[in-house]
Amino acid sequence: MGEIGQIKFGDIDSVIFGQPAAEAVVGEIMRLGAERVFLMVSGTLNRQTQEVTKLREAIGNKLVGVFDKMGAHTPRQDVVLAAEQVRRLKADLIVTFGGGSVTDGAKAVGLCLGNGIHKPEDMDIFRPRFDDNGTPLVPIFAAPNIRQVSVPTTLSAGEFSDKAGVTDERTKIKEIFTHPEIISRSVVLDPAPTLHTPEWLFLSTGVRAVDHCVEGICSNEANAYGDALALHGLSLLSEGLPRVKAEPSNLSARLDCQMGAWLSMGPLAHGVPMGASHGIGYVLGAGFDIPHGYTSCIMLPAVMRWNNSFNADRQAKVSGAIGEVRGSVSDAAADLLDAFITQLGMPRRLGAVNVGAEHFASISDQALNTPWVPRNPRPITCPDQVMEILNLAA
C-alpha cells in the first residue's frame, strides 16, 4: 500500500491574469454582488503613483473608504484601526492593492470583524492551537464576515494562503493566524502595476516565492501534487527574475514571475509545512524589521546546507529545476541558490542587515517557538542547532 494523505483545497474562486487590474476588479465586484467596497492599499502606491486613483475611479460610487497605513509585518494595531473603519463604513468587500502586509492585514481584518475584536490584545484568540503531537487544531473562532479580492504588487504570494502573519507589538513576535475562509476570494495578476514596485522589493519577494517552492519540495511531508506546482514555479522564477532585473519593463517576464509565485504556494496551501528558513525569517522580520524577502535571501542557502545530510534526494529536485535554467543541474542546491540570489544583487549575509552574532542567542530561542522551525526536515530540537544555521549565514 502506498502513502496515505489528503489534499485540501482553499476557498478561492478564481485567479485572473492577462487583464488590467481595474477592469478585472470591477468585474469581480459585479460577480460577487458587492455594493460597499473598501480599499486597503500600499501607502507608497497611493501617494506616489496614479494606480490607486485608476482603481478608485473604476469602482466609482461603490467605493466607501480607503486605508493606506498598514505597517510592515502587519502590526496588530494597524489591523484593528483598519477593522474599525471597515465596520463603521459597513463595507461588504475588501479589495487589496499592494504587498504582503496589506494582504495579510485584510485577512486579519476579516477575522476581527467576524469575532467582534476591537483591541489589539483581543487578537490573542487567533493564536494557533496544537494537540500533544504538535498537529494544528481546528480554529475555535468564527469565520471572517467579509472577504477580499487581491491585486498583489509583490511576489510574496500570501493572497493564495489561508494564513495571515500578524505582529504582536508587545512581544515583537510575528504570529500566524489561520482560518480556511481568510484566503482571497479571487486574485488579479496584472504585471503593469508592478512597474512601480521598487526593484529590491520585487526581486527579494521573488526569492521569498523561491523559498516557498524550495522548502515545500524539501519538506519531509512533501507530496506529488505540491511538488508538481512548486517545481514548475521554481523554473518560472529562476528564469523570470533575472529577466526582470535585466529588463525591468518586460511585462511578460513579470507575469511569469507572478505565475511562479502563485505556483510556489502549492505546497503550503495544500498542507505541506515550511522549514527553518521561514521560521527564522519570522523572528528576523518581526524583531529586526527586516523585509521577509531579505530574510529568505539570507537564510535559505544556509538552511539548505544545514539540511543537506538529511534530504539530499529532495534537494536534488531543486538543483534540477534551477540548474535546468542555469545550465548546471549537478551543482548542490545551496550553491545554485547562493549564486542565483547573488546575481540578483540581494543581501546574502546577516551582517548586511545589521544582525550580529550578539543577537544569535535570542533569535535561536525565539525560532523554536515559530510554527515552522519544529517542522524543518532535519529535526531542530534545541537553540544550539538554530545557532549553527545562523553561523552559516553570518
C-alpha positions as CSV (number, residue, x, y, z in Angstrom):
1,M,0.0,0.0,0.0
2,G,1.3,3.5,-0.9
3,E,1.5,6.6,1.2
4,I,-1.7,7.9,2.7
5,G,-2.6,11.6,2.6
6,Q,-5.2,14.3,1.9
7,I,-5.1,17.4,-0.3
8,K,-7.3,20.2,0.9
9,F,-8.3,23.0,-1.5
10,G,-8.7,26.5,-0.3
11,D,-11.9,28.6,-0.7
12,I,-10.7,30.6,-3.6
13,D,-12.9,31.2,-6.6
14,S,-10.6,32.4,-9.4
15,V,-7.2,33.8,-10.5
16,I,-7.5,36.3,-13.2
17,F,-4.5,37.2,-15.4
18,G,-3.9,39.0,-18.8
19,Q,-6.5,41.7,-17.9
20,P,-5.9,45.2,-16.5
21,A,-6.4,45.3,-12.7
22,A,-9.1,47.9,-12.6
23,E,-11.2,46.2,-15.2
24,A,-10.8,42.8,-13.5
25,V,-11.6,44.2,-10.1
26,V,-14.8,45.8,-11.3
27,G,-15.8,42.5,-12.9
28,E,-15.3,40.7,-9.6
29,I,-17.3,43.4,-7.7
30,M,-20.2,42.8,-10.1
31,R,-19.9,39.0,-9.9
32,L,-19.9,39.0,-6.1
33,G,-22.7,41.5,-5.9
34,A,-20.8,43.8,-3.7
35,E,-22.3,47.3,-3.0
36,R,-19.9,48.8,-0.5
37,V,-16.2,48.3,-1.4
38,F,-13.3,49.2,0.9
39,L,-9.8,49.5,-0.5
40,M,-6.7,48.5,1.5
41,V,-3.7,49.7,-0.4
42,S,0.0,50.3,-0.2
43,G,0.7,53.8,1.1
44,T,3.5,54.3,-1.4
45,L,1.4,53.2,-4.3
46,N,-1.4,55.5,-3.2
47,R,0.8,58.6,-2.6
48,Q,3.4,58.3,-5.4
49,T,1.5,56.8,-8.4
50,Q,-1.8,57.0,-10.1
51,E,-2.6,53.3,-9.8
52,V,-4.9,53.6,-6.8
53,T,-6.6,56.6,-8.4
54,K,-7.4,54.5,-11.5
55,L,-8.9,51.8,-9.3
56,R,-10.9,54.3,-7.3
57,E,-12.3,55.8,-10.4
58,A,-13.2,52.4,-11.9
59,I,-15.0,51.3,-8.7
60,G,-17.0,54.6,-8.7
61,N,-19.8,55.2,-6.2
62,K,-19.5,51.7,-4.7
63,L,-16.2,52.8,-3.0
64,V,-16.8,53.7,0.6
65,G,-13.3,54.0,2.0
66,V,-9.5,53.7,1.6
67,F,-6.9,52.6,4.1
68,D,-3.2,53.1,3.3
69,K,-1.5,52.9,6.7
70,M,-0.7,49.2,7.1
71,G,2.8,48.9,8.5
72,A,5.4,46.4,7.6
73,H,4.9,42.9,9.0
74,T,1.2,43.8,9.7
75,P,1.1,45.2,13.3
76,R,-2.0,44.3,15.3
77,Q,-2.7,48.0,16.0
78,D,-2.9,48.8,12.3
79,V,-5.2,45.8,11.7
80,V,-7.6,47.0,14.5
81,L,-7.6,50.5,13.0
82,A,-8.5,49.2,9.6
83,A,-11.1,46.9,11.0
84,E,-12.8,49.8,12.8
85,Q,-13.1,51.8,9.6
86,V,-14.5,48.8,7.7
87,R,-17.0,48.2,10.5
88,R,-18.1,51.9,10.6
89,L,-18.5,52.1,6.8
90,K,-20.4,48.8,6.7
91,A,-18.3,47.5,3.8
92,D,-19.2,44.2,2.2
93,L,-16.0,43.6,0.2
94,I,-12.3,44.5,0.7
95,V,-10.1,45.0,-2.3
96,T,-6.4,44.9,-1.5
97,F,-3.8,46.5,-3.8
98,G,-0.2,46.2,-2.7
99,G,2.2,43.8,-1.0
100,G,2.1,41.0,1.6
101,S,1.5,43.2,4.7
102,V,-1.6,44.7,3.1
103,T,-2.9,41.3,2.0
104,D,-2.3,39.7,5.5
105,G,-3.9,42.8,7.0
106,A,-7.1,42.3,5.2
107,K,-7.3,38.7,6.2
108,A,-6.8,39.7,9.8
109,V,-9.4,42.5,9.5
110,G,-11.9,39.9,8.3
111,L,-11.2,37.8,11.4
112,C,-11.6,40.8,13.7
113,L,-15.0,41.7,12.2
114,G,-16.2,38.1,12.4
115,N,-15.2,37.8,16.0
116,G,-16.0,41.3,17.5
117,I,-12.4,42.3,18.0
118,H,-11.9,45.9,19.0
119,K,-8.5,45.9,20.7
120,P,-5.1,44.5,19.7
121,E,-4.8,42.3,22.8
122,D,-8.1,40.6,22.0
123,M,-6.5,39.1,18.9
124,D,-4.8,36.6,21.2
125,I,-7.8,34.2,20.5
126,F,-6.4,33.8,16.9
127,R,-3.2,32.3,18.1
128,P,-2.7,28.7,16.7
129,R,-3.5,25.8,18.9
130,F,-1.9,22.3,18.7
131,D,-2.5,18.9,20.1
132,D,0.1,17.0,22.2
133,N,1.6,15.7,18.9
134,G,2.1,19.2,17.5
135,T,-0.8,18.8,15.0
136,P,-2.7,22.0,14.4
137,L,-6.2,22.0,15.8
138,V,-9.3,23.4,14.0
139,P,-9.8,27.1,14.8
140,I,-12.3,27.7,17.6
141,F,-13.1,31.2,16.5
142,A,-15.7,32.4,13.9
143,A,-15.0,32.8,10.2
144,P,-14.5,36.3,8.7
145,N,-17.7,38.0,7.7
146,I,-16.1,39.9,4.8
147,R,-13.8,38.5,2.1
148,Q,-11.2,40.1,-0.2
149,V,-10.2,40.4,-3.8
150,S,-6.4,40.8,-4.0
151,V,-4.3,42.7,-6.6
152,P,-0.7,41.9,-5.5
153,T,2.2,44.1,-6.5
154,T,4.9,41.9,-5.0
155,L,5.7,38.2,-5.2
156,S,5.3,37.1,-1.6
157,A,2.1,35.3,-2.7
158,G,0.2,35.5,0.6
159,E,-3.0,36.0,-1.3
160,F,-3.0,32.3,-2.1
161,S,-2.8,31.2,1.5
162,D,-5.3,30.7,4.4
163,K,-2.7,32.1,6.8
164,A,-2.1,35.7,7.9
165,G,1.2,36.8,9.5
166,V,0.5,39.4,12.1
167,T,3.0,41.0,14.5
168,D,2.2,41.4,18.2
169,E,3.9,44.7,19.1
170,R,4.1,43.7,22.8
171,T,6.5,40.9,22.1
172,K,7.8,41.8,18.6
173,I,6.8,38.3,17.5
174,K,5.0,37.5,14.2
175,E,2.2,35.1,14.7
176,I,0.3,33.0,12.2
177,F,-3.5,33.2,12.2
178,T,-5.2,30.6,10.2
179,H,-8.8,30.0,9.0
180,P,-9.9,28.4,5.7
181,E,-12.0,31.3,4.8
182,I,-9.4,34.1,5.1
183,I,-7.9,33.2,1.7
184,S,-8.7,35.7,-1.0
185,R,-11.9,35.2,-2.8
186,S,-10.2,36.0,-6.1
187,V,-6.7,37.2,-7.2
188,V,-5.9,39.5,-10.1
189,L,-2.4,39.1,-11.5
190,D,-1.6,42.2,-13.6
191,P,2.1,42.9,-14.2
192,A,1.7,46.5,-15.1
193,P,1.3,48.0,-11.6
194,T,4.4,46.1,-10.5
195,L,6.4,48.5,-12.6
196,H,6.0,50.8,-9.6
197,T,7.3,48.2,-7.2
198,P,10.9,49.0,-6.2
199,E,13.4,46.6,-7.8
200,W,14.7,45.4,-4.5
201,L,11.2,44.6,-3.3
202,F,10.1,42.8,-6.4
203,L,13.2,40.7,-6.7
204,S,13.5,39.9,-3.0
205,T,9.9,38.9,-2.7
206,G,10.6,36.8,-5.8
207,V,13.2,35.0,-3.7
208,R,10.6,34.7,-1.0
209,A,8.5,32.8,-3.5
210,V,11.5,30.7,-4.4
211,D,11.8,29.9,-0.7
212,H,8.1,28.7,-0.7
213,C,8.9,26.4,-3.6
214,V,12.2,25.1,-2.1
215,E,11.0,24.4,1.5
216,G,7.8,22.8,0.1
217,I,9.8,20.5,-2.2
218,C,12.3,19.6,0.6
219,S,9.8,19.0,3.4
220,N,9.5,15.6,4.9
221,E,5.8,16.0,4.3
222,A,6.0,16.8,0.6
223,N,3.6,15.2,-1.8
224,A,3.4,14.8,-5.6
225,Y,0.8,17.5,-6.0
226,G,2.7,20.2,-4.2
227,D,6.0,19.1,-5.9
228,A,4.5,19.5,-9.4
229,L,3.3,23.0,-8.7
230,A,6.5,24.1,-6.8
231,L,8.9,22.7,-9.3
232,H,7.3,24.5,-12.2
233,G,7.0,27.6,-10.1
234,L,10.7,27.4,-9.3
235,S,11.6,27.1,-13.0
236,L,9.5,30.2,-13.9
237,L,11.0,32.2,-11.1
238,S,14.6,31.1,-11.8
239,E,14.2,32.3,-15.4
240,G,11.9,35.3,-14.8
241,L,13.6,37.1,-12.0
242,P,16.9,37.6,-13.9
243,R,14.9,38.7,-16.9
244,V,13.2,41.4,-14.9
245,K,16.5,42.6,-13.4
246,A,18.0,42.8,-16.9
247,E,14.9,44.4,-18.5
248,P,12.6,46.0,-15.9
249,S,9.9,47.0,-18.4
250,N,9.4,43.4,-19.6
251,L,5.8,42.7,-18.6
252,S,5.9,39.1,-19.9
253,A,8.8,38.3,-17.5
254,R,7.0,40.0,-14.7
255,L,3.8,37.9,-15.4
256,D,6.0,34.8,-15.5
257,C,7.2,35.7,-12.0
258,Q,3.7,36.3,-10.8
259,M,2.6,32.9,-12.1
260,G,5.6,31.3,-10.5
261,A,4.8,33.0,-7.2
262,W,1.2,31.6,-7.5
263,L,2.6,28.1,-8.1
264,S,5.1,28.5,-5.2
265,M,2.2,28.4,-2.8
266,G,1.1,24.9,-4.0
267,P,2.7,23.0,-1.1
268,L,1.9,25.4,1.7
269,A,-1.7,26.0,0.5
270,H,-2.3,22.2,0.5
271,G,-0.9,21.2,3.8
272,V,2.9,21.0,3.4
273,P,4.8,22.9,6.1
274,M,7.7,25.2,5.6
275,G,11.0,24.9,7.4
276,A,13.7,26.8,9.2
277,S,14.2,29.5,6.6
278,H,10.6,30.6,7.0
279,G,10.7,30.1,10.8
280,I,13.9,32.1,11.4
281,G,12.7,34.6,8.9
282,Y,9.7,35.3,11.1
283,V,11.9,36.2,14.0
284,L,14.2,38.4,11.9
285,G,11.3,40.2,10.3
286,A,9.3,41.0,13.5
287,G,12.3,41.5,15.8
288,F,14.7,43.4,13.5
289,D,12.2,44.9,10.9
290,I,13.9,43.0,8.1
291,P,11.7,42.5,5.0
292,H,10.8,38.9,4.5
293,G,12.2,38.9,1.0
294,Y,15.6,39.7,2.5
295,T,15.2,37.1,5.2
296,S,14.8,34.4,2.5
297,C,17.7,35.7,0.5
298,I,20.0,35.3,3.6
299,M,18.6,32.2,5.3
300,L,17.5,29.8,2.5
301,P,21.0,28.8,1.3
302,A,22.3,28.4,4.9
303,V,19.3,26.2,5.8
304,M,19.7,24.1,2.7
305,R,23.4,23.5,3.6
306,W,22.5,22.5,7.2
307,N,19.7,20.2,6.0
308,N,21.6,18.5,3.1
309,S,22.7,15.4,5.0
310,F,19.0,14.6,5.8
311,N,17.3,15.4,2.5
312,A,19.9,15.3,-0.3
313,D,17.4,13.4,-2.6
314,R,14.8,16.2,-2.2
315,Q,17.4,18.9,-2.7
316,A,18.4,17.2,-6.0
317,K,15.0,18.1,-7.3
318,V,15.6,21.7,-6.5
319,S,19.0,21.5,-8.3
320,G,17.3,20.0,-11.3
321,A,14.7,22.8,-11.5
322,I,17.1,25.7,-11.0
323,G,20.0,24.0,-12.8
324,E,18.0,23.3,-16.0
325,V,17.6,27.1,-16.3
326,R,21.2,27.9,-15.3
327,G,22.9,25.0,-17.1
328,S,24.3,23.3,-14.0
329,V,22.0,20.6,-12.8
330,S,24.7,18.7,-11.0
331,D,25.6,21.5,-8.6
332,A,24.4,21.5,-5.0
333,A,21.1,23.2,-4.4
334,A,22.6,25.6,-1.8
335,D,25.3,26.7,-4.2
336,L,22.9,27.2,-7.0
337,L,20.6,29.3,-4.8
338,D,23.6,31.3,-3.4
339,A,24.7,32.2,-6.9
340,F,21.2,32.9,-8.1
341,I,20.5,35.3,-5.2
342,T,23.9,37.0,-5.6
343,Q,23.2,37.5,-9.3
344,L,20.0,39.4,-8.4
345,G,22.0,41.7,-6.2
346,M,20.3,40.8,-3.0
347,P,21.9,40.6,0.5
348,R,23.4,37.3,1.4
349,R,24.7,37.7,4.9
350,L,23.1,38.6,8.3
351,G,25.7,41.3,8.7
352,A,24.3,43.1,5.6
353,V,21.1,43.7,7.5
354,N,22.8,44.6,10.8
355,V,22.2,41.4,12.6
356,G,25.4,40.4,14.5
357,A,26.5,37.4,16.5
358,E,25.4,39.1,19.7
359,H,21.8,38.6,18.6
360,F,22.0,34.9,17.7
361,A,21.1,33.5,21.1
362,S,17.8,35.4,21.4
363,I,17.0,34.6,17.7
364,S,17.6,30.9,18.3
365,D,15.4,30.8,21.4
366,Q,12.5,32.6,19.6
367,A,12.8,30.5,16.4
368,L,11.9,27.3,18.2
369,N,8.5,28.8,19.1
370,T,7.6,29.6,15.4
371,P,5.3,27.2,13.5
372,W,8.0,26.1,11.0
373,V,11.3,25.5,12.8
374,P,10.0,22.4,14.6
375,R,8.9,21.0,11.3
376,N,12.2,21.5,9.5
377,P,13.2,18.3,7.6
378,R,16.3,17.9,9.7
379,P,15.0,17.9,13.2
380,I,15.7,21.0,15.3
381,T,15.2,20.4,19.0
382,C,17.4,23.0,20.7
383,P,18.6,26.6,20.2
384,D,22.2,25.4,19.5
385,Q,21.1,23.9,16.3
386,V,19.5,27.2,15.2
387,M,22.7,28.8,16.1
388,E,24.6,26.5,13.7
389,I,22.3,27.7,10.9
390,L,22.8,31.4,11.8
391,N,26.6,31.0,11.8
392,L,26.3,29.6,8.3
393,A,24.5,32.8,7.3
394,A,26.8,35.1,9.3
